[in-house]
Every structure is written in C-alpha cells, then in structure tokens.
C-alpha cells in the first residue's frame, strides 16, 4: 500500500473534501504525488504567465477555498511518460464512478471521451464538479 508524503498531504488538505476522499482512495492502489491544490493570486498568475494555466486569478478551480482542482503526478515522477498519466486518470475515473463523484480531467476537458481534441493538455489536472458534501 502506498501513502502520501507530508508535502502531498499538506497540499491535499487545501482541497475540497471530495477530492481528499477520491485521492485517499487512489493512493491505496496507485502511487502518486500531489503537485498543487489551492493556489493564491501570486501562484495562479505565475501559472498563467508560465503557460501552466489558461486562466488568471481568480478564474481557476484551484483558486476556490477549498480548492475544487488538484494537480497530481504518477510517482516516481516521469513527466514525459504520458501513458502513466492516462493509466492514473483511468484509476481516478473508476474511483470517482464508485463514489458517485463527477470529475473533469485535463486530458478530456469537454468530457466527450475523445482524447485527441484538446487544445490544452493538462494530464495531471482533475476537477470536482457539483455541490460540496
């Protein structure tokens, strides 16, 4: 069984309770690290400036408190191994379905199942949709 590092746990605590539940279920079967939960104004505008986000403060789901978005990466970290991101996304979608959570993934923004029609690929980005618990 895997577990989150202290840093990942701290980042997870900034997220919506449903994201916390979803990722605590994920870590039982798939090793990953949490890159980002909540982003304040400086972090969000930096993400925008560097091309890691398409929106400025306060228009990201990361800007909600608690955050409605999380960025994660498979562990060990291999940024260029996109197959690991697709595998991780499948695990997350399966868990979300079991929990009856609606999510949106940065590899399928429009949620149509077509993975080649994205204009901005953010394979480690997940958003929780709907009302909080």
SEFINU-951072 format. One record per residue: residue number from 1; x, y, z of N, C-alpha, C in turn; chain; residue in three letters. Coordinates in steps of 0.02 Angstrom, whole numbers. Layout:
% SEFINU-951072
+-----+--------+---------+--------+---------+----------+--------+--------+---------+--------+--------+--------+
: num : n_east : n_north :   n_up : ca_east : ca_north :  ca_up : c_east : c_north :   c_up : chaine : residu :
+-----+--------+---------+--------+---------+----------+--------+--------+---------+--------+--------+--------+
: NUM :      X :       Y :      Z :       X :        Y :      Z :      X :       Y :      Z :      A :    ALA :
...
+-----+--------+---------+--------+---------+----------+--------+--------+---------+--------+--------+--------+
This chain:
% SEFINU-951072
+-----+--------+---------+--------+---------+----------+--------+--------+---------+--------+--------+--------+
: num : n_east : n_north :   n_up : ca_east : ca_north :  ca_up : c_east : c_north :   c_up : chaine : residu :
+-----+--------+---------+--------+---------+----------+--------+--------+---------+--------+--------+--------+
:   1 :     42 :     -59 :      0 :       0 :        0 :      0 :     45 :      62 :      0 :      A :    UNK :
:   2 :     26 :     110 :    -40 :      64 :      173 :    -46 :     37 :     224 :      5 :      A :    UNK :
:   3 :     73 :     279 :     12 :      50 :      332 :     56 :     77 :     399 :     30 :      A :    UNK :
:   4 :     43 :     453 :     47 :      65 :      519 :     27 :    122 :     543 :     71 :      A :    UNK :
:   5 :    167 :     580 :     42 :     219 :      614 :     81 :    186 :     669 :    122 :      A :    UNK :
:   6 :    222 :     696 :    170 :     196 :      752 :    209 :    177 :     811 :    165 :      A :    UNK :
:   7 :    220 :     827 :    116 :     206 :      883 :     71 :    142 :     871 :     31 :      A :    UNK :
:   8 :    135 :     811 :      3 :      74 :      795 :    -34 :     13 :     799 :     11 :      A :    UNK :
:   9 :     18 :     774 :     72 :     -38 :      776 :    119 :    -58 :     848 :    135 :      A :    UNK :
:  10 :     -9 :     891 :    144 :     -23 :      962 :    157 :    -59 :     994 :     98 :      A :    UNK :
:  11 :    -38 :     978 :     39 :     -71 :     1006 :    -21 :   -142 :     978 :    -28 :      A :    UNK :
:  12 :   -150 :     915 :    -13 :    -216 :      884 :    -17 :   -265 :     917 :     32 :      A :    UNK :
:  13 :   -241 :     936 :     90 :    -284 :      967 :    141 :   -314 :    1033 :    117 :      A :    UNK :
:  14 :   -286 :    1064 :     64 :    -313 :     1127 :     38 :   -371 :    1115 :    -11 :      A :    UNK :
:  15 :   -387 :    1052 :    -23 :    -437 :     1034 :    -74 :   -505 :    1017 :    -44 :      A :    UNK :
:  16 :   -555 :    1022 :    -86 :    -623 :     1002 :    -70 :   -622 :     931 :    -40 :      A :    UNK :
:  17 :   -665 :     919 :      8 :    -668 :      855 :     42 :   -676 :     797 :     -6 :      A :    UNK :
:  18 :   -713 :     806 :    -60 :    -723 :      751 :   -109 :   -657 :     734 :   -144 :      A :    UNK :
:  19 :   -617 :     784 :   -159 :    -551 :      771 :   -189 :   -508 :     733 :   -139 :      A :    UNK :
:  20 :   -512 :     752 :    -76 :    -473 :      717 :    -25 :   -493 :     644 :    -21 :      A :    UNK :
:  21 :   -558 :     630 :    -21 :    -582 :      561 :    -18 :   -561 :     523 :    -80 :      A :    UNK :
:  22 :   -569 :     554 :   -139 :    -551 :      523 :   -202 :   -477 :     503 :   -203 :      A :    UNK :
:  23 :   -433 :     549 :   -184 :    -362 :      536 :   -188 :   -337 :     491 :   -132 :      A :    UNK :
:  24 :   -371 :     491 :    -75 :    -352 :      443 :    -22 :   -370 :     371 :    -44 :      A :    UNK :
:  25 :   -422 :     365 :    -83 :    -438 :      300 :   -112 :   -387 :     282 :   -166 :      A :    UNK :
:  26 :   -368 :     330 :   -207 :    -319 :      318 :   -260 :   -253 :     293 :   -232 :      A :    UNK :
:  27 :   -228 :     325 :   -180 :    -161 :      309 :   -154 :   -158 :     237 :   -127 :      A :    UNK :
:  28 :   -214 :     208 :   -113 :    -215 :      138 :    -91 :   -194 :      90 :   -147 :      A :    UNK :
:  29 :   -205 :     111 :   -210 :    -191 :       66 :   -265 :   -142 :      94 :   -317 :      A :    UNK :
:  30 :   -128 :     159 :   -314 :     -86 :      190 :   -365 :    -44 :     244 :   -333 :      A :    UNK :
:  31 :     22 :     241 :   -342 :      67 :      289 :   -310 :     70 :     354 :   -350 :      A :    UNK :
:  32 :     62 :     409 :   -316 :      63 :      475 :   -348 :     83 :     528 :   -298 :      A :    UNK :
:  33 :     99 :     586 :   -324 :     115 :      644 :   -283 :     69 :     701 :   -301 :      A :    UNK :
:  34 :     52 :     741 :   -252 :       9 :      799 :   -264 :     54 :     859 :   -274 :      A :    UNK :
:  35 :     45 :     890 :   -332 :      85 :      948 :   -351 :     54 :    1012 :   -325 :      A :    UNK :
:  36 :    -12 :    1017 :   -329 :     -45 :     1080 :   -312 :   -118 :    1068 :   -296 :      A :    UNK :
:  37 :   -141 :    1100 :   -244 :    -212 :     1105 :   -228 :   -233 :    1177 :   -237 :      A :    UNK :
:  38 :   -243 :    1212 :   -182 :    -262 :     1283 :   -185 :   -204 :    1326 :   -210 :      A :    UNK :
:  39 :   -222 :    1375 :   -252 :    -173 :     1425 :   -275 :   -198 :    1494 :   -256 :      A :    UNK :
:  40 :   -156 :    1532 :   -225 :    -170 :     1602 :   -211 :   -156 :    1645 :   -273 :      A :    UNK :
:  41 :   -167 :    1710 :   -268 :    -159 :     1755 :   -326 :    -90 :    1751 :   -359 :      A :    UNK :
:  42 :    -37 :    1754 :   -319 :      30 :     1753 :   -348 :     45 :    1688 :   -384 :      A :    UNK :
:  43 :     28 :    1632 :   -352 :      40 :     1567 :   -383 :     -2 :    1557 :   -447 :      A :    UNK :
:  44 :    -65 :    1580 :   -445 :    -107 :     1572 :   -504 :    -82 :    1615 :   -562 :      A :    UNK :
:  45 :    -65 :    1677 :   -547 :     -41 :     1720 :   -601 :     27 :    1695 :   -628 :      A :    UNK :
:  46 :     68 :    1665 :   -586 :     130 :     1636 :   -609 :    116 :    1575 :   -654 :      A :    UNK :
:  47 :     68 :    1534 :   -634 :      49 :     1476 :   -676 :     24 :    1500 :   -744 :      A :    UNK :
:  48 :    -12 :    1555 :   -745 :     -37 :     1583 :   -808 :     22 :    1608 :   -851 :      A :    UNK :
:  49 :     66 :    1647 :   -819 :     123 :     1676 :   -855 :    169 :    1622 :   -885 :      A :    UNK :
:  50 :    177 :    1567 :   -850 :     222 :     1514 :   -874 :    188 :    1464 :   -921 :      A :    UNK :
:  51 :    124 :    1474 :   -934 :      88 :     1430 :   -980 :     61 :    1367 :   -948 :      A :    UNK :
:  52 :     64 :    1362 :   -881 :      38 :     1303 :   -847 :    -36 :    1309 :   -831 :      A :    UNK :
:  53 :    -65 :    1367 :   -845 :    -137 :     1378 :   -837 :   -160 :    1424 :   -892 :      A :    UNK :
:  54 :   -221 :    1417 :   -912 :    -250 :     1460 :   -964 :   -290 :    1517 :   -934 :      A :    UNK :
:  55 :   -295 :    1521 :   -868 :    -336 :     1573 :   -835 :   -296 :    1608 :   -781 :      A :    UNK :
:  56 :   -313 :    1671 :   -770 :    -282 :     1710 :   -717 :   -326 :    1708 :   -655 :      A :    UNK :
:  57 :   -297 :    1730 :   -599 :    -333 :     1736 :   -536 :   -393 :    1782 :   -548 :      A :    UNK :
:  58 :   -452 :    1767 :   -523 :    -474 :     1711 :   -480 :   -514 :    1659 :   -519 :      A :    UNK :
:  59 :   -499 :    1648 :   -582 :    -541 :     1609 :   -626 :   -526 :    1534 :   -630 :      A :    UNK :
:  60 :   -480 :    1510 :   -590 :    -463 :     1439 :   -590 :   -500 :    1403 :   -534 :      A :    UNK :
:  61 :   -515 :    1341 :   -545 :    -544 :     1300 :   -492 :   -494 :    1291 :   -435 :      A :    UNK :
:  62 :   -430 :    1302 :   -449 :    -379 :     1300 :   -396 :   -386 :    1359 :   -348 :      A :    UNK :
:  63 :   -420 :    1412 :   -370 :    -425 :     1473 :   -330 :   -480 :    1471 :   -278 :      A :    UNK :
:  64 :   -525 :    1423 :   -284 :    -577 :     1414 :   -233 :   -545 :    1390 :   -168 :      A :    UNK :
:  65 :   -576 :    1406 :   -113 :    -551 :     1382 :    -49 :   -610 :    1350 :    -11 :      A :    UNK :
:  66 :   -609 :    1284 :     -4 :    -558 :     1238 :    -26 :   -557 :    1230 :   -102 :      A :    UNK :
:  67 :   -500 :    1209 :   -128 :    -489 :     1203 :   -200 :   -534 :    1149 :   -230 :      A :    UNK :
:  68 :   -563 :    1165 :   -287 :    -604 :     1117 :   -324 :   -561 :    1081 :   -377 :      A :    UNK :
:  69 :   -495 :    1096 :   -378 :    -450 :     1065 :   -426 :   -387 :    1042 :   -390 :      A :    UNK :
:  70 :   -356 :     991 :   -421 :    -293 :      965 :   -395 :   -249 :     945 :   -454 :      A :    UNK :
:  71 :   -185 :     955 :   -447 :    -136 :      932 :   -496 :    -95 :     877 :   -464 :      A :    UNK :
:  72 :    -91 :     820 :   -497 :     -54 :      763 :   -470 :    -11 :     733 :   -524 :      A :    UNK :
:  73 :     38 :     694 :   -503 :      83 :      661 :   -550 :     96 :     590 :   -525 :      A :    UNK :
:  74 :    101 :     542 :   -572 :     120 :      475 :   -551 :    188 :     476 :   -517 :      A :    UNK :
:  75 :    197 :     431 :   -470 :     261 :      426 :   -435 :    290 :     356 :   -448 :      A :    UNK :
:  76 :    354 :     349 :   -464 :     403 :      403 :   -468 :    388 :     450 :   -527 :      A :    UNK :
:  77 :    409 :     511 :   -519 :     394 :      564 :   -567 :    431 :     553 :   -632 :      A :    UNK :
:  78 :    390 :     548 :   -685 :     416 :      542 :   -753 :    372 :     586 :   -798 :      A :    UNK :
:  79 :    387 :     650 :   -801 :     344 :      698 :   -835 :    330 :     680 :   -908 :      A :    UNK :
:  80 :    376 :     646 :   -941 :     367 :      632 :  -1012 :    334 :     565 :  -1026 :      A :    UNK :
:  81 :    317 :     527 :   -975 :     284 :      462 :   -985 :    208 :     472 :   -982 :      A :    UNK :
:  82 :    180 :     494 :  -1039 :     108 :      510 :  -1039 :     64 :     449 :  -1027 :      A :    UNK :
:  83 :     90 :     390 :  -1044 :      50 :      329 :  -1031 :     34 :     321 :   -957 :      A :    UNK :
:  84 :     81 :     340 :   -914 :      69 :      337 :   -842 :     13 :     385 :   -821 :      A :    UNK :
:  85 :     10 :     443 :   -853 :     -43 :      491 :   -838 :   -111 :     463 :   -860 :      A :    UNK :
:  86 :   -113 :     430 :   -918 :    -176 :      400 :   -941 :   -197 :     344 :   -894 :      A :    UNK :
:  87 :   -150 :     304 :   -873 :    -165 :      249 :   -826 :   -192 :     278 :   -760 :      A :    UNK :
:  88 :   -159 :     329 :   -734 :    -181 :      361 :   -672 :   -252 :     390 :   -680 :      A :    UNK :
:  89 :   -264 :     422 :   -737 :    -331 :      450 :   -749 :   -385 :     396 :   -750 :      A :    UNK :
:  90 :   -368 :     338 :   -777 :    -416 :      282 :   -777 :   -432 :     260 :   -706 :      A :    UNK :
:  91 :   -381 :     255 :   -664 :    -392 :      238 :   -594 :   -437 :     289 :   -561 :      A :    UNK :
:  92 :   -422 :     352 :   -571 :    -461 :      406 :   -539 :   -533 :     404 :   -563 :      A :    UNK :
:  93 :   -544 :     396 :   -628 :    -612 :      394 :   -654 :   -651 :     335 :   -625 :      A :    UNK :
:  94 :   -618 :     278 :   -619 :    -651 :      219 :   -590 :   -671 :     232 :   -518 :      A :    UNK :
:  95 :   -627 :     261 :   -479 :    -643 :      277 :   -409 :   -698 :     328 :   -405 :      A :    UNK :
:  96 :   -695 :     380 :   -447 :    -747 :      432 :   -447 :   -815 :     402 :   -463 :      A :    UNK :
:  97 :   -817 :     355 :   -510 :    -880 :      322 :   -527 :   -907 :     283 :   -467 :      A :    UNK :
:  98 :   -863 :     246 :   -433 :    -885 :      208 :   -374 :   -911 :     254 :   -319 :      A :    UNK :
:  99 :   -880 :     314 :   -312 :    -901 :      361 :   -261 :   -959 :     406 :   -283 :      A :    UNK :
: 100 :   -979 :     398 :   -345 :   -1032 :      440 :   -375 :  -1012 :     514 :   -376 :      A :    UNK :
: 101 :   -948 :     528 :   -392 :    -922 :      595 :   -400 :   -917 :     611 :   -474 :      A :    UNK :
: 102 :   -932 :     672 :   -490 :    -923 :      695 :   -559 :   -858 :     735 :   -562 :      A :    UNK :
: 103 :   -813 :     714 :   -607 :    -749 :      747 :   -613 :   -736 :     768 :   -685 :      A :    UNK :
: 104 :   -689 :     814 :   -692 :    -665 :      834 :   -758 :   -590 :     829 :   -757 :      A :    UNK :
: 105 :   -563 :     799 :   -811 :    -492 :      787 :   -816 :   -462 :     831 :   -870 :      A :    UNK :
: 106 :   -401 :     855 :   -858 :    -367 :      899 :   -905 :   -343 :     864 :   -968 :      A :    UNK :
: 107 :   -356 :     800 :   -976 :    -343 :      764 :  -1037 :   -406 :     754 :  -1079 :      A :    UNK :
: 108 :   -463 :     775 :  -1051 :    -528 :      770 :  -1086 :   -574 :     824 :  -1058 :      A :    UNK :
: 109 :   -555 :     887 :  -1070 :    -591 :      944 :  -1041 :   -666 :     943 :  -1054 :      A :    UNK :
: 110 :   -686 :     925 :  -1115 :    -757 :      926 :  -1132 :   -792 :     861 :  -1114 :      A :    UNK :
: 111 :   -756 :     814 :  -1085 :    -783 :      751 :  -1059 :   -822 :     711 :  -1111 :      A :    UNK :
: 112 :   -799 :     713 :  -1173 :    -833 :      676 :  -1226 :   -800 :     609 :  -1241 :      A :    UNK :
: 113 :   -747 :     592 :  -1205 :    -712 :      529 :  -1215 :   -662 :     531 :  -1272 :      A :    UNK :
: 114 :   -660 :     585 :  -1309 :    -613 :      594 :  -1365 :   -551 :     629 :  -1337 :      A :    UNK :
: 115 :   -495 :     595 :  -1337 :    -435 :      621 :  -1305 :   -389 :     658 :  -1353 :      A :    UNK :
: 116 :   -408 :     664 :  -1416 :    -364 :      698 :  -1464 :   -391 :     766 :  -1485 :      A :    UNK :
: 117 :   -445 :     789 :  -1454 :    -474 :      853 :  -1475 :   -462 :     909 :  -1425 :      A :    UNK :
: 118 :   -412 :     900 :  -1382 :    -397 :      951 :  -1332 :   -350 :    1004 :  -1361 :      A :    UNK :
: 119 :   -360 :    1067 :  -1343 :    -314 :     1119 :  -1363 :   -262 :    1133 :  -1309 :      A :    UNK :
: 120 :   -275 :    1112 :  -1248 :    -229 :     1120 :  -1192 :   -229 :    1056 :  -1152 :      A :    UNK :
: 121 :   -175 :    1019 :  -1156 :    -170 :      956 :  -1120 :   -140 :     969 :  -1051 :      A :    UNK :
: 122 :   -176 :     949 :   -999 :    -154 :      956 :   -930 :   -168 :     890 :   -896 :      A :    UNK :
: 123 :   -128 :     840 :   -912 :    -143 :      771 :   -894 :   -143 :     757 :   -819 :      A :    UNK :
: 124 :   -113 :     799 :   -779 :    -114 :      789 :   -707 :   -168 :     829 :   -671 :      A :    UNK :
: 125 :   -211 :     863 :   -708 :    -262 :      908 :   -679 :   -330 :     872 :   -674 :      A :    UNK :
: 126 :   -360 :     877 :   -615 :    -427 :      849 :   -603 :   -468 :     899 :   -565 :      A :    UNK :
: 127 :   -532 :     905 :   -585 :    -579 :      950 :   -551 :   -638 :     910 :   -526 :      A :    UNK :
: 128 :   -664 :     930 :   -469 :    -726 :      901 :   -443 :   -783 :     947 :   -463 :      A :    UNK :
: 129 :   -837 :     918 :   -487 :    -895 :      957 :   -510 :   -953 :     946 :   -462 :      A :    UNK :
: 130 :  -1001 :     989 :   -465 :   -1060 :      982 :   -422 :  -1051 :    1015 :   -355 :      A :    UNK :
: 131 :  -1100 :    1006 :   -314 :   -1101 :     1039 :   -248 :  -1059 :    1002 :   -197 :      A :    UNK :
: 132 :  -1028 :    1038 :   -151 :    -988 :     1006 :    -98 :  -1031 :     960 :    -55 :      A :    UNK :
: 133 :   -997 :     915 :    -20 :   -1033 :      869 :     26 :  -1062 :     907 :     84 :      A :    UNK :
+-----+--------+---------+--------+---------+----------+--------+--------+---------+--------+--------+--------+
